[in-house]
Amino acid sequence: MNNKGIGSVFCLISAVLMSARYLSASIFMSGASSWDADLFSAGLQYVGAPLKILSIIALLVGIVFLGYGLYQDYQAGKKL
């Protein structure tokens, strides 16, 4: 697998981790009788920061791999 493929996979992992964060907060808040932004924010705080941090790291790694893969293609004289 080349660098662009690996970068795409890392970006996908980032999206899955971020969506897991929001899904777990909504599952945690499923028993609430009313919904508002403050209540959902409290649910996100309950879930914690590890999923957010890991998704940001995966996104940065994915962008680096994508950029390096595009740079290699540019150096090889390929068209983007």
mmJSON file of the N, C-alpha and C atoms, coordinates in Angstrom:
{"data_MODEL":{"atom_site":{
"group_PDB":["ATOM","ATOM","ATOM","ATOM","ATOM","ATOM","ATOM","ATOM","ATOM","ATOM","ATOM","ATOM","ATOM","ATOM","ATOM","ATOM","ATOM","ATOM","ATOM","ATOM","ATOM","ATOM","ATOM","ATOM","ATOM","ATOM","ATOM","ATOM","ATOM","ATOM","ATOM","ATOM","ATOM","ATOM","ATOM","ATOM","ATOM","ATOM","ATOM","ATOM","ATOM","ATOM","ATOM","ATOM","ATOM","ATOM","ATOM","ATOM","ATOM","ATOM","ATOM","ATOM","ATOM","ATOM","ATOM","ATOM","ATOM","ATOM","ATOM","ATOM","ATOM","ATOM","ATOM","ATOM","ATOM","ATOM","ATOM","ATOM","ATOM","ATOM","ATOM","ATOM","ATOM","ATOM","ATOM","ATOM","ATOM","ATOM","ATOM","ATOM","ATOM","ATOM","ATOM","ATOM","ATOM","ATOM","ATOM","ATOM","ATOM","ATOM","ATOM","ATOM","ATOM","ATOM","ATOM","ATOM","ATOM","ATOM","ATOM","ATOM","ATOM","ATOM","ATOM","ATOM","ATOM","ATOM","ATOM","ATOM","ATOM","ATOM","ATOM","ATOM","ATOM","ATOM","ATOM","ATOM","ATOM","ATOM","ATOM","ATOM","ATOM","ATOM","ATOM","ATOM","ATOM","ATOM","ATOM","ATOM","ATOM","ATOM","ATOM","ATOM","ATOM","ATOM","ATOM","ATOM","ATOM","ATOM","ATOM","ATOM","ATOM","ATOM","ATOM","ATOM","ATOM","ATOM","ATOM","ATOM","ATOM","ATOM","ATOM","ATOM","ATOM","ATOM","ATOM","ATOM","ATOM","ATOM","ATOM","ATOM","ATOM","ATOM","ATOM","ATOM","ATOM","ATOM","ATOM","ATOM","ATOM","ATOM","ATOM","ATOM","ATOM","ATOM","ATOM","ATOM","ATOM","ATOM","ATOM","ATOM","ATOM","ATOM","ATOM","ATOM","ATOM","ATOM","ATOM","ATOM","ATOM","ATOM","ATOM","ATOM","ATOM","ATOM","ATOM","ATOM","ATOM","ATOM","ATOM","ATOM","ATOM","ATOM","ATOM","ATOM","ATOM","ATOM","ATOM","ATOM","ATOM","ATOM","ATOM","ATOM","ATOM","ATOM","ATOM","ATOM","ATOM","ATOM","ATOM","ATOM","ATOM","ATOM","ATOM","ATOM","ATOM","ATOM","ATOM","ATOM","ATOM","ATOM","ATOM","ATOM","ATOM","ATOM","ATOM","ATOM","ATOM","ATOM","ATOM","ATOM"],
"id":[1,2,3,4,5,6,7,8,9,10,11,12,13,14,15,16,17,18,19,20,21,22,23,24,25,26,27,28,29,30,31,32,33,34,35,36,37,38,39,40,41,42,43,44,45,46,47,48,49,50,51,52,53,54,55,56,57,58,59,60,61,62,63,64,65,66,67,68,69,70,71,72,73,74,75,76,77,78,79,80,81,82,83,84,85,86,87,88,89,90,91,92,93,94,95,96,97,98,99,100,101,102,103,104,105,106,107,108,109,110,111,112,113,114,115,116,117,118,119,120,121,122,123,124,125,126,127,128,129,130,131,132,133,134,135,136,137,138,139,140,141,142,143,144,145,146,147,148,149,150,151,152,153,154,155,156,157,158,159,160,161,162,163,164,165,166,167,168,169,170,171,172,173,174,175,176,177,178,179,180,181,182,183,184,185,186,187,188,189,190,191,192,193,194,195,196,197,198,199,200,201,202,203,204,205,206,207,208,209,210,211,212,213,214,215,216,217,218,219,220,221,222,223,224,225,226,227,228,229,230,231,232,233,234,235,236,237,238,239,240],
"type_symbol":["N","C","C","N","C","C","N","C","C","N","C","C","N","C","C","N","C","C","N","C","C","N","C","C","N","C","C","N","C","C","N","C","C","N","C","C","N","C","C","N","C","C","N","C","C","N","C","C","N","C","C","N","C","C","N","C","C","N","C","C","N","C","C","N","C","C","N","C","C","N","C","C","N","C","C","N","C","C","N","C","C","N","C","C","N","C","C","N","C","C","N","C","C","N","C","C","N","C","C","N","C","C","N","C","C","N","C","C","N","C","C","N","C","C","N","C","C","N","C","C","N","C","C","N","C","C","N","C","C","N","C","C","N","C","C","N","C","C","N","C","C","N","C","C","N","C","C","N","C","C","N","C","C","N","C","C","N","C","C","N","C","C","N","C","C","N","C","C","N","C","C","N","C","C","N","C","C","N","C","C","N","C","C","N","C","C","N","C","C","N","C","C","N","C","C","N","C","C","N","C","C","N","C","C","N","C","C","N","C","C","N","C","C","N","C","C","N","C","C","N","C","C","N","C","C","N","C","C","N","C","C","N","C","C","N","C","C","N","C","C"],
"label_atom_id":["N","CA","C","N","CA","C","N","CA","C","N","CA","C","N","CA","C","N","CA","C","N","CA","C","N","CA","C","N","CA","C","N","CA","C","N","CA","C","N","CA","C","N","CA","C","N","CA","C","N","CA","C","N","CA","C","N","CA","C","N","CA","C","N","CA","C","N","CA","C","N","CA","C","N","CA","C","N","CA","C","N","CA","C","N","CA","C","N","CA","C","N","CA","C","N","CA","C","N","CA","C","N","CA","C","N","CA","C","N","CA","C","N","CA","C","N","CA","C","N","CA","C","N","CA","C","N","CA","C","N","CA","C","N","CA","C","N","CA","C","N","CA","C","N","CA","C","N","CA","C","N","CA","C","N","CA","C","N","CA","C","N","CA","C","N","CA","C","N","CA","C","N","CA","C","N","CA","C","N","CA","C","N","CA","C","N","CA","C","N","CA","C","N","CA","C","N","CA","C","N","CA","C","N","CA","C","N","CA","C","N","CA","C","N","CA","C","N","CA","C","N","CA","C","N","CA","C","N","CA","C","N","CA","C","N","CA","C","N","CA","C","N","CA","C","N","CA","C","N","CA","C","N","CA","C","N","CA","C","N","CA","C","N","CA","C","N","CA","C","N","CA","C","N","CA","C","N","CA","C"],
"label_alt_id":[null,null,null,null,null,null,null,null,null,null,null,null,null,null,null,null,null,null,null,null,null,null,null,null,null,null,null,null,null,null,null,null,null,null,null,null,null,null,null,null,null,null,null,null,null,null,null,null,null,null,null,null,null,null,null,null,null,null,null,null,null,null,null,null,null,null,null,null,null,null,null,null,null,null,null,null,null,null,null,null,null,null,null,null,null,null,null,null,null,null,null,null,null,null,null,null,null,null,null,null,null,null,null,null,null,null,null,null,null,null,null,null,null,null,null,null,null,null,null,null,null,null,null,null,null,null,null,null,null,null,null,null,null,null,null,null,null,null,null,null,null,null,null,null,null,null,null,null,null,null,null,null,null,null,null,null,null,null,null,null,null,null,null,null,null,null,null,null,null,null,null,null,null,null,null,null,null,null,null,null,null,null,null,null,null,null,null,null,null,null,null,null,null,null,null,null,null,null,null,null,null,null,null,null,null,null,null,null,null,null,null,null,null,null,null,null,null,null,null,null,null,null,null,null,null,null,null,null,null,null,null,null,null,null,null,null,null,null,null,null],
"label_comp_id":["MET","MET","MET","ASN","ASN","ASN","ASN","ASN","ASN","LYS","LYS","LYS","GLY","GLY","GLY","ILE","ILE","ILE","GLY","GLY","GLY","SER","SER","SER","VAL","VAL","VAL","PHE","PHE","PHE","CYS","CYS","CYS","LEU","LEU","LEU","ILE","ILE","ILE","SER","SER","SER","ALA","ALA","ALA","VAL","VAL","VAL","LEU","LEU","LEU","MET","MET","MET","SER","SER","SER","ALA","ALA","ALA","ARG","ARG","ARG","TYR","TYR","TYR","LEU","LEU","LEU","SER","SER","SER","ALA","ALA","ALA","SER","SER","SER","ILE","ILE","ILE","PHE","PHE","PHE","MET","MET","MET","SER","SER","SER","GLY","GLY","GLY","ALA","ALA","ALA","SER","SER","SER","SER","SER","SER","TRP","TRP","TRP","ASP","ASP","ASP","ALA","ALA","ALA","ASP","ASP","ASP","LEU","LEU","LEU","PHE","PHE","PHE","SER","SER","SER","ALA","ALA","ALA","GLY","GLY","GLY","LEU","LEU","LEU","GLN","GLN","GLN","TYR","TYR","TYR","VAL","VAL","VAL","GLY","GLY","GLY","ALA","ALA","ALA","PRO","PRO","PRO","LEU","LEU","LEU","LYS","LYS","LYS","ILE","ILE","ILE","LEU","LEU","LEU","SER","SER","SER","ILE","ILE","ILE","ILE","ILE","ILE","ALA","ALA","ALA","LEU","LEU","LEU","LEU","LEU","LEU","VAL","VAL","VAL","GLY","GLY","GLY","ILE","ILE","ILE","VAL","VAL","VAL","PHE","PHE","PHE","LEU","LEU","LEU","GLY","GLY","GLY","TYR","TYR","TYR","GLY","GLY","GLY","LEU","LEU","LEU","TYR","TYR","TYR","GLN","GLN","GLN","ASP","ASP","ASP","TYR","TYR","TYR","GLN","GLN","GLN","ALA","ALA","ALA","GLY","GLY","GLY","LYS","LYS","LYS","LYS","LYS","LYS","LEU","LEU","LEU"],
"label_asym_id":["A","A","A","A","A","A","A","A","A","A","A","A","A","A","A","A","A","A","A","A","A","A","A","A","A","A","A","A","A","A","A","A","A","A","A","A","A","A","A","A","A","A","A","A","A","A","A","A","A","A","A","A","A","A","A","A","A","A","A","A","A","A","A","A","A","A","A","A","A","A","A","A","A","A","A","A","A","A","A","A","A","A","A","A","A","A","A","A","A","A","A","A","A","A","A","A","A","A","A","A","A","A","A","A","A","A","A","A","A","A","A","A","A","A","A","A","A","A","A","A","A","A","A","A","A","A","A","A","A","A","A","A","A","A","A","A","A","A","A","A","A","A","A","A","A","A","A","A","A","A","A","A","A","A","A","A","A","A","A","A","A","A","A","A","A","A","A","A","A","A","A","A","A","A","A","A","A","A","A","A","A","A","A","A","A","A","A","A","A","A","A","A","A","A","A","A","A","A","A","A","A","A","A","A","A","A","A","A","A","A","A","A","A","A","A","A","A","A","A","A","A","A","A","A","A","A","A","A","A","A","A","A","A","A","A","A","A","A","A","A"],
"label_entity_id":["1","1","1","1","1","1","1","1","1","1","1","1","1","1","1","1","1","1","1","1","1","1","1","1","1","1","1","1","1","1","1","1","1","1","1","1","1","1","1","1","1","1","1","1","1","1","1","1","1","1","1","1","1","1","1","1","1","1","1","1","1","1","1","1","1","1","1","1","1","1","1","1","1","1","1","1","1","1","1","1","1","1","1","1","1","1","1","1","1","1","1","1","1","1","1","1","1","1","1","1","1","1","1","1","1","1","1","1","1","1","1","1","1","1","1","1","1","1","1","1","1","1","1","1","1","1","1","1","1","1","1","1","1","1","1","1","1","1","1","1","1","1","1","1","1","1","1","1","1","1","1","1","1","1","1","1","1","1","1","1","1","1","1","1","1","1","1","1","1","1","1","1","1","1","1","1","1","1","1","1","1","1","1","1","1","1","1","1","1","1","1","1","1","1","1","1","1","1","1","1","1","1","1","1","1","1","1","1","1","1","1","1","1","1","1","1","1","1","1","1","1","1","1","1","1","1","1","1","1","1","1","1","1","1","1","1","1","1","1","1"],
"label_seq_id":[1,1,1,2,2,2,3,3,3,4,4,4,5,5,5,6,6,6,7,7,7,8,8,8,9,9,9,10,10,10,11,11,11,12,12,12,13,13,13,14,14,14,15,15,15,16,16,16,17,17,17,18,18,18,19,19,19,20,20,20,21,21,21,22,22,22,23,23,23,24,24,24,25,25,25,26,26,26,27,27,27,28,28,28,29,29,29,30,30,30,31,31,31,32,32,32,33,33,33,34,34,34,35,35,35,36,36,36,37,37,37,38,38,38,39,39,39,40,40,40,41,41,41,42,42,42,43,43,43,44,44,44,45,45,45,46,46,46,47,47,47,48,48,48,49,49,49,50,50,50,51,51,51,52,52,52,53,53,53,54,54,54,55,55,55,56,56,56,57,57,57,58,58,58,59,59,59,60,60,60,61,61,61,62,62,62,63,63,63,64,64,64,65,65,65,66,66,66,67,67,67,68,68,68,69,69,69,70,70,70,71,71,71,72,72,72,73,73,73,74,74,74,75,75,75,76,76,76,77,77,77,78,78,78,79,79,79,80,80,80],
"pdbx_PDB_ins_code":[null,null,null,null,null,null,null,null,null,null,null,null,null,null,null,null,null,null,null,null,null,null,null,null,null,null,null,null,null,null,null,null,null,null,null,null,null,null,null,null,null,null,null,null,null,null,null,null,null,null,null,null,null,null,null,null,null,null,null,null,null,null,null,null,null,null,null,null,null,null,null,null,null,null,null,null,null,null,null,null,null,null,null,null,null,null,null,null,null,null,null,null,null,null,null,null,null,null,null,null,null,null,null,null,null,null,null,null,null,null,null,null,null,null,null,null,null,null,null,null,null,null,null,null,null,null,null,null,null,null,null,null,null,null,null,null,null,null,null,null,null,null,null,null,null,null,null,null,null,null,null,null,null,null,null,null,null,null,null,null,null,null,null,null,null,null,null,null,null,null,null,null,null,null,null,null,null,null,null,null,null,null,null,null,null,null,null,null,null,null,null,null,null,null,null,null,null,null,null,null,null,null,null,null,null,null,null,null,null,null,null,null,null,null,null,null,null,null,null,null,null,null,null,null,null,null,null,null,null,null,null,null,null,null,null,null,null,null,null,null],
"Cartn_x":[0.855,0.0,0.907,0.552,1.377,0.981,1.695,1.489,0.109,-0.422,-1.753,-2.832,-2.674,-3.627,-3.577,-2.378,-2.217,-2.791,-2.561,-3.116,-4.631,-5.212,-6.667,-7.228,-6.532,-6.981,-6.91,-5.862,-5.761,-6.849,-7.194,-8.291,-9.618,-9.808,-11.008,-11.051,-9.925,-9.856,-10.208,-9.739,-10.053,-11.559,-12.193,-13.634,-14.406,-13.974,-14.649,-14.494,-13.308,-13.101,-13.933,-14.012,-14.807,-16.297,-16.759,-18.172,-18.461,-17.499,-17.685,-17.818,-17.116,-17.221,-18.638,-19.173,-20.514,-21.584,-21.392,-22.357,-22.37,-21.201,-21.176,-21.778,-21.601,-22.251,-23.759,-24.233,-25.681,-26.277,-25.536,-26.017,-26.058,-25.062,-25.048,-26.239,-26.618,-27.702,-29.078,-29.162,-30.422,-31.53,-31.177,-32.194,-32.738,-32.24,-32.677,-34.065,-34.866,-36.224,-36.264,-35.279,-35.221,-33.786,-33.653,-32.331,-32.081,-30.86,-30.412,-28.886,-28.327,-26.899,-26.051,-26.497,-25.725,-25.692,-26.804,-26.874,-25.988,-26.008,-25.154,-23.681,-23.369,-21.998,-21.525,-22.412,-22.069,-21.843,-22.626,-22.416,-21.077,-20.669,-19.357,-18.227,-18.41,-17.398,-17.314,-18.449,-18.452,-17.696,-17.83,-17.118,-15.617,-15.193,-13.78,-13.072,-11.794,-10.999,-10.196,-10.017,-9.144,-9.574,-10.857,-11.306,-11.028,-11.206,-10.935,-9.445,-8.621,-7.173,-6.679,-7.159,-6.742,-7.209,-8.402,-8.882,-8.078,-7.684,-6.85,-5.471,-4.903,-3.597,-3.695,-4.75,-4.919,-5.124,-5.848,-6.046,-4.732,-3.939,-2.649,-1.713,-1.678,-0.846,-1.347,-2.666,-3.232,-2.899,-2.968,-2.647,-1.164,-0.303,1.132,1.398,0.786,0.982,0.422,-0.745,-1.313,-0.417,0.042,0.92,2.215,2.79,4.041,3.83,2.7,2.396,2.204,1.528,1.359,2.687,3.534,4.857,5.702,5.621,6.346,5.849,4.532,3.983,4.441,4.487,4.939,6.411,7.218,8.638,8.871,7.999,8.131,7.609,6.984,6.497,5.117,4.407,3.051,2.086,0.978,-0.084,-0.958,-1.425,-2.29,-3.641],
"Cartn_y":[-1.166,0.0,1.237,2.196,3.397,4.414,5.515,6.509,7.151,7.348,7.957,7.025,5.733,4.769,4.711,4.724,4.713,5.993,7.132,8.393,8.386,7.8,7.708,6.829,5.737,4.848,5.573,6.337,7.084,8.155,8.796,9.766,9.074,7.863,7.086,6.707,6.291,5.959,7.18,8.335,9.572,9.839,9.654,9.883,8.881,7.637,6.622,6.935,7.346,7.682,8.887,9.896,11.078,10.732,9.914,9.534,8.644,7.813,6.988,7.854,8.963,9.891,10.449,10.909,11.479,10.416,9.232,8.161,7.713,7.599,7.184,8.245,9.516,10.572,10.519,10.262,10.198,8.96,7.847,6.658,6.911,7.596,7.939,8.82,9.727,10.655,10.123,8.869,8.338,8.278,8.23,8.16,9.51,10.596,11.936,12.22,12.943,13.252,14.443,15.315,16.457,16.635,17.221,17.421,18.901,19.328,20.662,20.629,21.713,21.748,21.59,22.17,22.065,20.631,19.933,18.555,17.658,17.882,17.079,17.41,18.657,19.032,18.308,18.179,17.428,15.954,15.414,14.036,13.851,14.828,14.758,14.836,15.635,15.708,14.398,13.716,12.435,11.389,11.438,10.49,10.697,11.935,12.225,12.627,12.874,13.402,12.373,11.135,10.23,9.992,9.844,9.63,10.852,12.026,13.256,13.387,13.122,13.233,12.213,10.979,9.951,10.249,10.823,11.151,12.301,13.258,14.356,13.838,12.946,12.368,11.568,10.749,9.959,10.861,11.968,12.892,13.547,13.961,14.572,13.585,12.347,11.327,11.071,11.017,10.811,11.934,13.161,14.308,14.293,13.912,13.841,12.774,11.597,10.545,10.952,11.572,12.028,13.073,14.019,15.057,14.486,13.536,12.937,12.109,11.422,10.659,11.56,12.679,13.63,14.267,14.523,15.078,14.089,12.801,11.795,11.728,11.82,11.826,13.047,14.174,15.402,15.28,14.71,14.541,13.548,12.555,11.547,12.075,13.209,13.8,13.337,12.705,12.243,13.415,13.304,14.306,13.945,14.96,14.723,14.44],
"Cartn_z":[0.0,0.0,0.0,-0.818,-0.898,0.179,0.221,1.28,1.212,0.012,-0.101,0.443,0.223,0.766,2.283,2.82,4.278,4.879,4.228,4.714,4.696,3.655,3.576,4.691,4.99,6.072,7.412,7.639,8.897,9.0,7.897,7.917,8.214,7.68,7.977,9.45,9.992,11.42,12.262,11.858,12.572,12.565,11.417,11.333,12.188,12.208,13.021,14.505,14.921,16.334,16.76,15.895,16.242,16.308,15.374,15.421,16.625,17.033,18.228,19.469,19.492,20.629,20.746,19.619,19.649,19.879,19.313,19.537,20.995,21.599,23.001,23.912,23.573,24.37,24.211,23.001,22.81,23.46,23.465,24.163,25.662,26.18,27.596,27.958,27.057,27.337,26.913,26.508,25.979,27.029,28.281,29.316,29.75,29.187,29.59,29.023,29.783,29.349,28.39,28.466,27.552,27.069,25.878,25.281,25.079,25.338,24.965,24.812,24.36,24.06,25.319,26.414,27.654,28.175,28.045,28.505,27.639,26.335,25.451,25.68,25.974,26.3,27.561,28.535,29.742,29.411,28.474,28.04,27.354,26.559,25.911,26.933,27.97,29.022,29.788,29.938,30.624,29.821,28.505,27.645,27.763,27.86,28.058,26.78,26.92,25.816,25.027,25.487,24.728,23.28,23.029,21.652,20.785,21.349,20.596,20.293,21.282,21.098,20.079,20.181,19.236,17.819,17.684,16.345,15.735,16.538,16.027,15.622,16.424,16.086,14.789,14.661,13.443,12.229,12.398,11.284,10.872,11.824,11.504,10.808,11.29,10.649,9.228,9.053,7.722,6.769,7.237,6.39,6.011,6.951,6.654,5.585,5.736,4.743,3.378,3.366,2.098,1.44,2.221,1.688,1.158,1.879,1.423,0.152,0.082,-1.122,-2.33,-2.147,-3.241,-3.628,-2.642,-2.92,-3.732,-3.388,-4.156,-5.591,-5.777,-7.132,-7.908,-7.247,-7.903,-8.299,-7.418,-7.711,-8.853,-8.96,-10.01,-11.354,-11.349,-12.595,-12.997,-12.082,-12.38,-12.28,-12.984,-12.859,-11.683,-10.961,-9.802,-10.252],
"occupancy":[1.0,1.0,1.0,1.0,1.0,1.0,1.0,1.0,1.0,1.0,1.0,1.0,1.0,1.0,1.0,1.0,1.0,1.0,1.0,1.0,1.0,1.0,1.0,1.0,1.0,1.0,1.0,1.0,1.0,1.0,1.0,1.0,1.0,1.0,1.0,1.0,1.0,1.0,1.0,1.0,1.0,1.0,1.0,1.0,1.0,1.0,1.0,1.0,1.0,1.0,1.0,1.0,1.0,1.0,1.0,1.0,1.0,1.0,1.0,1.0,1.0,1.0,1.0,1.0,1.0,1.0,1.0,1.0,1.0,1.0,1.0,1.0,1.0,1.0,1.0,1.0,1.0,1.0,1.0,1.0,1.0,1.0,1.0,1.0,1.0,1.0,1.0,1.0,1.0,1.0,1.0,1.0,1.0,1.0,1.0,1.0,1.0,1.0,1.0,1.0,1.0,1.0,1.0,1.0,1.0,1.0,1.0,1.0,1.0,1.0,1.0,1.0,1.0,1.0,1.0,1.0,1.0,1.0,1.0,1.0,1.0,1.0,1.0,1.0,1.0,1.0,1.0,1.0,1.0,1.0,1.0,1.0,1.0,1.0,1.0,1.0,1.0,1.0,1.0,1.0,1.0,1.0,1.0,1.0,1.0,1.0,1.0,1.0,1.0,1.0,1.0,1.0,1.0,1.0,1.0,1.0,1.0,1.0,1.0,1.0,1.0,1.0,1.0,1.0,1.0,1.0,1.0,1.0,1.0,1.0,1.0,1.0,1.0,1.0,1.0,1.0,1.0,1.0,1.0,1.0,1.0,1.0,1.0,1.0,1.0,1.0,1.0,1.0,1.0,1.0,1.0,1.0,1.0,1.0,1.0,1.0,1.0,1.0,1.0,1.0,1.0,1.0,1.0,1.0,1.0,1.0,1.0,1.0,1.0,1.0,1.0,1.0,1.0,1.0,1.0,1.0,1.0,1.0,1.0,1.0,1.0,1.0,1.0,1.0,1.0,1.0,1.0,1.0,1.0,1.0,1.0,1.0,1.0,1.0,1.0,1.0,1.0,1.0,1.0,1.0],
"B_iso_or_equiv":[0.0,0.0,0.0,0.0,0.0,0.0,0.0,0.0,0.0,0.0,0.0,0.0,0.0,0.0,0.0,0.0,0.0,0.0,0.0,0.0,0.0,0.0,0.0,0.0,0.0,0.0,0.0,0.0,0.0,0.0,0.0,0.0,0.0,0.0,0.0,0.0,0.0,0.0,0.0,0.0,0.0,0.0,0.0,0.0,0.0,0.0,0.0,0.0,0.0,0.0,0.0,0.0,0.0,0.0,0.0,0.0,0.0,0.0,0.0,0.0,0.0,0.0,0.0,0.0,0.0,0.0,0.0,0.0,0.0,0.0,0.0,0.0,0.0,0.0,0.0,0.0,0.0,0.0,0.0,0.0,0.0,0.0,0.0,0.0,0.0,0.0,0.0,0.0,0.0,0.0,0.0,0.0,0.0,0.0,0.0,0.0,0.0,0.0,0.0,0.0,0.0,0.0,0.0,0.0,0.0,0.0,0.0,0.0,0.0,0.0,0.0,0.0,0.0,0.0,0.0,0.0,0.0,0.0,0.0,0.0,0.0,0.0,0.0,0.0,0.0,0.0,0.0,0.0,0.0,0.0,0.0,0.0,0.0,0.0,0.0,0.0,0.0,0.0,0.0,0.0,0.0,0.0,0.0,0.0,0.0,0.0,0.0,0.0,0.0,0.0,0.0,0.0,0.0,0.0,0.0,0.0,0.0,0.0,0.0,0.0,0.0,0.0,0.0,0.0,0.0,0.0,0.0,0.0,0.0,0.0,0.0,0.0,0.0,0.0,0.0,0.0,0.0,0.0,0.0,0.0,0.0,0.0,0.0,0.0,0.0,0.0,0.0,0.0,0.0,0.0,0.0,0.0,0.0,0.0,0.0,0.0,0.0,0.0,0.0,0.0,0.0,0.0,0.0,0.0,0.0,0.0,0.0,0.0,0.0,0.0,0.0,0.0,0.0,0.0,0.0,0.0,0.0,0.0,0.0,0.0,0.0,0.0,0.0,0.0,0.0,0.0,0.0,0.0,0.0,0.0,0.0,0.0,0.0,0.0,0.0,0.0,0.0,0.0,0.0,0.0],
"pdbx_formal_charge":[null,null,null,null,null,null,null,null,null,null,null,null,null,null,null,null,null,null,null,null,null,null,null,null,null,null,null,null,null,null,null,null,null,null,null,null,null,null,null,null,null,null,null,null,null,null,null,null,null,null,null,null,null,null,null,null,null,null,null,null,null,null,null,null,null,null,null,null,null,null,null,null,null,null,null,null,null,null,null,null,null,null,null,null,null,null,null,null,null,null,null,null,null,null,null,null,null,null,null,null,null,null,null,null,null,null,null,null,null,null,null,null,null,null,null,null,null,null,null,null,null,null,null,null,null,null,null,null,null,null,null,null,null,null,null,null,null,null,null,null,null,null,null,null,null,null,null,null,null,null,null,null,null,null,null,null,null,null,null,null,null,null,null,null,null,null,null,null,null,null,null,null,null,null,null,null,null,null,null,null,null,null,null,null,null,null,null,null,null,null,null,null,null,null,null,null,null,null,null,null,null,null,null,null,null,null,null,null,null,null,null,null,null,null,null,null,null,null,null,null,null,null,null,null,null,null,null,null,null,null,null,null,null,null,null,null,null,null,null,null],
"auth_seq_id":[1,1,1,2,2,2,3,3,3,4,4,4,5,5,5,6,6,6,7,7,7,8,8,8,9,9,9,10,10,10,11,11,11,12,12,12,13,13,13,14,14,14,15,15,15,16,16,16,17,17,17,18,18,18,19,19,19,20,20,20,21,21,21,22,22,22,23,23,23,24,24,24,25,25,25,26,26,26,27,27,27,28,28,28,29,29,29,30,30,30,31,31,31,32,32,32,33,33,33,34,34,34,35,35,35,36,36,36,37,37,37,38,38,38,39,39,39,40,40,40,41,41,41,42,42,42,43,43,43,44,44,44,45,45,45,46,46,46,47,47,47,48,48,48,49,49,49,50,50,50,51,51,51,52,52,52,53,53,53,54,54,54,55,55,55,56,56,56,57,57,57,58,58,58,59,59,59,60,60,60,61,61,61,62,62,62,63,63,63,64,64,64,65,65,65,66,66,66,67,67,67,68,68,68,69,69,69,70,70,70,71,71,71,72,72,72,73,73,73,74,74,74,75,75,75,76,76,76,77,77,77,78,78,78,79,79,79,80,80,80],
"auth_comp_id":["MET","MET","MET","ASN","ASN","ASN","ASN","ASN","ASN","LYS","LYS","LYS","GLY","GLY","GLY","ILE","ILE","ILE","GLY","GLY","GLY","SER","SER","SER","VAL","VAL","VAL","PHE","PHE","PHE","CYS","CYS","CYS","LEU","LEU","LEU","ILE","ILE","ILE","SER","SER","SER","ALA","ALA","ALA","VAL","VAL","VAL","LEU","LEU","LEU","MET","MET","MET","SER","SER","SER","ALA","ALA","ALA","ARG","ARG","ARG","TYR","TYR","TYR","LEU","LEU","LEU","SER","SER","SER","ALA","ALA","ALA","SER","SER","SER","ILE","ILE","ILE","PHE","PHE","PHE","MET","MET","MET","SER","SER","SER","GLY","GLY","GLY","ALA","ALA","ALA","SER","SER","SER","SER","SER","SER","TRP","TRP","TRP","ASP","ASP","ASP","ALA","ALA","ALA","ASP","ASP","ASP","LEU","LEU","LEU","PHE","PHE","PHE","SER","SER","SER","ALA","ALA","ALA","GLY","GLY","GLY","LEU","LEU","LEU","GLN","GLN","GLN","TYR","TYR","TYR","VAL","VAL","VAL","GLY","GLY","GLY","ALA","ALA","ALA","PRO","PRO","PRO","LEU","LEU","LEU","LYS","LYS","LYS","ILE","ILE","ILE","LEU","LEU","LEU","SER","SER","SER","ILE","ILE","ILE","ILE","ILE","ILE","ALA","ALA","ALA","LEU","LEU","LEU","LEU","LEU","LEU","VAL","VAL","VAL","GLY","GLY","GLY","ILE","ILE","ILE","VAL","VAL","VAL","PHE","PHE","PHE","LEU","LEU","LEU","GLY","GLY","GLY","TYR","TYR","TYR","GLY","GLY","GLY","LEU","LEU","LEU","TYR","TYR","TYR","GLN","GLN","GLN","ASP","ASP","ASP","TYR","TYR","TYR","GLN","GLN","GLN","ALA","ALA","ALA","GLY","GLY","GLY","LYS","LYS","LYS","LYS","LYS","LYS","LEU","LEU","LEU"],
"auth_asym_id":["A","A","A","A","A","A","A","A","A","A","A","A","A","A","A","A","A","A","A","A","A","A","A","A","A","A","A","A","A","A","A","A","A","A","A","A","A","A","A","A","A","A","A","A","A","A","A","A","A","A","A","A","A","A","A","A","A","A","A","A","A","A","A","A","A","A","A","A","A","A","A","A","A","A","A","A","A","A","A","A","A","A","A","A","A","A","A","A","A","A","A","A","A","A","A","A","A","A","A","A","A","A","A","A","A","A","A","A","A","A","A","A","A","A","A","A","A","A","A","A","A","A","A","A","A","A","A","A","A","A","A","A","A","A","A","A","A","A","A","A","A","A","A","A","A","A","A","A","A","A","A","A","A","A","A","A","A","A","A","A","A","A","A","A","A","A","A","A","A","A","A","A","A","A","A","A","A","A","A","A","A","A","A","A","A","A","A","A","A","A","A","A","A","A","A","A","A","A","A","A","A","A","A","A","A","A","A","A","A","A","A","A","A","A","A","A","A","A","A","A","A","A","A","A","A","A","A","A","A","A","A","A","A","A","A","A","A","A","A","A"],
"auth_atom_id":["N","CA","C","N","CA","C","N","CA","C","N","CA","C","N","CA","C","N","CA","C","N","CA","C","N","CA","C","N","CA","C","N","CA","C","N","CA","C","N","CA","C","N","CA","C","N","CA","C","N","CA","C","N","CA","C","N","CA","C","N","CA","C","N","CA","C","N","CA","C","N","CA","C","N","CA","C","N","CA","C","N","CA","C","N","CA","C","N","CA","C","N","CA","C","N","CA","C","N","CA","C","N","CA","C","N","CA","C","N","CA","C","N","CA","C","N","CA","C","N","CA","C","N","CA","C","N","CA","C","N","CA","C","N","CA","C","N","CA","C","N","CA","C","N","CA","C","N","CA","C","N","CA","C","N","CA","C","N","CA","C","N","CA","C","N","CA","C","N","CA","C","N","CA","C","N","CA","C","N","CA","C","N","CA","C","N","CA","C","N","CA","C","N","CA","C","N","CA","C","N","CA","C","N","CA","C","N","CA","C","N","CA","C","N","CA","C","N","CA","C","N","CA","C","N","CA","C","N","CA","C","N","CA","C","N","CA","C","N","CA","C","N","CA","C","N","CA","C","N","CA","C","N","CA","C","N","CA","C","N","CA","C","N","CA","C","N","CA","C","N","CA","C","N","CA","C","N","CA","C"],
"pdbx_PDB_model_num":[1,1,1,1,1,1,1,1,1,1,1,1,1,1,1,1,1,1,1,1,1,1,1,1,1,1,1,1,1,1,1,1,1,1,1,1,1,1,1,1,1,1,1,1,1,1,1,1,1,1,1,1,1,1,1,1,1,1,1,1,1,1,1,1,1,1,1,1,1,1,1,1,1,1,1,1,1,1,1,1,1,1,1,1,1,1,1,1,1,1,1,1,1,1,1,1,1,1,1,1,1,1,1,1,1,1,1,1,1,1,1,1,1,1,1,1,1,1,1,1,1,1,1,1,1,1,1,1,1,1,1,1,1,1,1,1,1,1,1,1,1,1,1,1,1,1,1,1,1,1,1,1,1,1,1,1,1,1,1,1,1,1,1,1,1,1,1,1,1,1,1,1,1,1,1,1,1,1,1,1,1,1,1,1,1,1,1,1,1,1,1,1,1,1,1,1,1,1,1,1,1,1,1,1,1,1,1,1,1,1,1,1,1,1,1,1,1,1,1,1,1,1,1,1,1,1,1,1,1,1,1,1,1,1,1,1,1,1,1,1]
}}}
